[in-house]
Amino acid sequence: MTYAIHLLRHSNKIRSSSNLIRHDSSSLVRWFSNGTRERRNISESFNRCKSSSAVSNNSCRAVSPTVSFVNAPGTAIALCPSTASMHFMRSSSGSQVLSRRGFSSASDLPPHQEIGMPSLSPTMTEGNIARWLKKEGEKVSPGEVLCEVETDKATVEMECMEEGYLAKILRGDGANGIKVGEVIAITVEEEDDITKFKDYQPSTSDATPSPKAPASPPPPPKEEVAEKPVTPSEPKVSKPSAPLADRIFASPLARKIAEDHNIPLSNIKGTGPEGRIVKADIDDYLASRGKEAPAAASKADTSIDYADIPVAQIRKVTASRLLLSKQTIPHYYLTVDTCVDKLMELRSKLNSLQEASGGKKLSVNDLVIKAAALALRKVPQCNSSWTNDYIRQYHNVNIGVAVQTDKGLYVPVVKDADKKGLSTIAEEVKNLAQKAKDNSLKPQDYEGGTFTVSNLGGPFGIKQFCAIINPPQSAILAVGSAERRVVPGSGQDQYKFSSMMSVTLSCDHRVIDGAIGAEWLKAFKGYIENPESMLL
C-alpha cells in the first residue's frame, strides 16, 4: 500500500521531468522501494557496484538489478539504477505495440520514445512496412494511424499511443523482414527536439554483454585437440584380410572429404608418411579438378531460363504452418459422395427471393458452410483441437473459408455460422473474400476458426482432393465439383441421372476417431441431401 501511494504521488514527476534520473540512483531506488528487505538489498547492491572503482561501467550495468512497478493501467515502468533509463510498454487489444522511453544522462538527447515493430497476429515474428502515413516532423496524437504494417495475415494500421512528434523514421516505406520489437521510429514530446534525432541510431546497450559470452568457448577446442591424437594410437591392424600392397592408407578426415566429393582414393597420390593420403592431398586434387568445373557450370546455367519470385510474408507463414501440420498431425481421410439435386433446386428458389429483395445470391459453398456448421453442432467432437494434456472442445462454431489470392492463401472466418442464416453467411463470405484479395483483412477477420472448408470444385472443377489440416484445428473439409452421374433408380433395373458431389474430410486422429469422422460426414450428407432441414 505504501508503495502504491509513493507511486501515485510521484508519477507526474516521472512523466514531466528527465532530471529525475540525474538524482543519486540509490536514493531513487529507496524512494520507490520502502518497507521491503528485498528492495533494500537491491539498493545496497547497487551502491556497492557504484562505489567500487575496480568495476567498469559495463559490469555495473550487467549486475545492477531492475525495479519494476505499475504507473497506470496498461503501462509498466522499469527503472535500471546503473543506466538510469525508463522503459514503457503498452498493449492494445489484439496486438502488442512495443515502445521504449529513453532518457540520456549526458543530456545529449532529450526524452524520447522508441517505437518497435508490433506483434499484430499470434503467428507474427516479423513484418514489413507498407507505407508511412505520417512524415518526420509531423505532430501525432493518440489514435492516429502512424503507418501500415504488412503482417503474415494482412496489412494492418498501427496507431499512435501518445501525443508527440515523429522525430525519426528508422525503417521507411517498403522495409521488409523487420523482427517484432525492432525499433522502426522515434517520437519526442517537444517539437524543438526533432532536429536532435537527425542522426539517431537505436541503442545497442542491450547487446553489450553478449561479446563476453564467447570468452568461455576456447577450452572446448583444446579438449578436441587433446582427444584427436588418441585416434592414431588405435591399431589399424584389425583388418589383415586385405593385402598391404592393395591397401590405400589415408587419414580419417581425408577419407571423409573424399567420400563427400565422390573422389576415388586410388586417383590421389599421398604425400604423408609412407605415402599416406592426408587432407592437403584431397584439397590439391579438388583445386586442380575445380579449374574445369566453373566452365561446365556456367554452360549449364546458361541453358536454364528462370526468374526468382519474392516470397510474400503470408506465403512464408502458410508454408511453415502446413509443413508443421503434415509433420506433426496424424492425418487420415474420409470421402463420401453426396447427391446435390435438392440442394441445387433449393438454391435456385432462394436466389429468386434474394434477387427480388436485393440481397446477395447464394452459392453452393454458402450452403456447404451452413451444412458443415450444423453437422459440427450435432457432432461437437469434430469441433475440437489437440493439446498435449487435453482436448479442447469449442462451443462456438467458427468456419474458416480458404481464399486464394495473388499473395497466397488466406482463411477468413465466419463466426457462429451455425446460428446465422444463409443470406448472412453469403454476404459475409463475399465481403471477407474481397478483403482478402485487397489485403485488408483485420485480425478479427481471420482469428478464432475452429473448422475449415476448402472448395476447389466450384471455381476450378476439381473432382476430389485431400486438404491439409489448418492447426490448431482438427479437421478440414475438401469440397469437389458436382457432376452428372448415372445412379440406380427406385425400381429394379432402373437408372437416373443425378448431380453428385464428392467431399473429403481430413481428420486429426489424435482428436477424431474414424467412427466420429464417419458420423460427422453422415450428418453433413444428411443436410446436403435434405437441405430443407437446414432451414428449421
Beta strands, then each sheet from edge to edge (+ up, - down):
strand 1: 67-72
strand 2: 75-80
strand 3: 85-92
strand 4: 95-97
strand 5: 99-102
strand 6: 112-116
strand 7: 126-132
strand 8: 139-140
strand 9: 145-150
strand 10: 155-159
strand 11: 164-169
strand 12: 178-179
strand 13: 183-188
strand 14: 331-339
strand 15: 384-386
strand 16: 391-393
strand 17: 399-401
strand 18: 403-404
strand 19: 409-410
strand 20: 413-414
strand 21: 451-455
strand 22: 475-488
strand 23: 495-508
sheet 1: 1+ 2- 3+ 4-
sheet 2: 5+ 6- 13+ 11- 8+
sheet 3: 10+ 9- 7+ 12-
sheet 4: 14+ 23- 22+ 21+ 17+ 20-
sheet 5: 15+ 16-
sheet 6: 18+ 19-
end
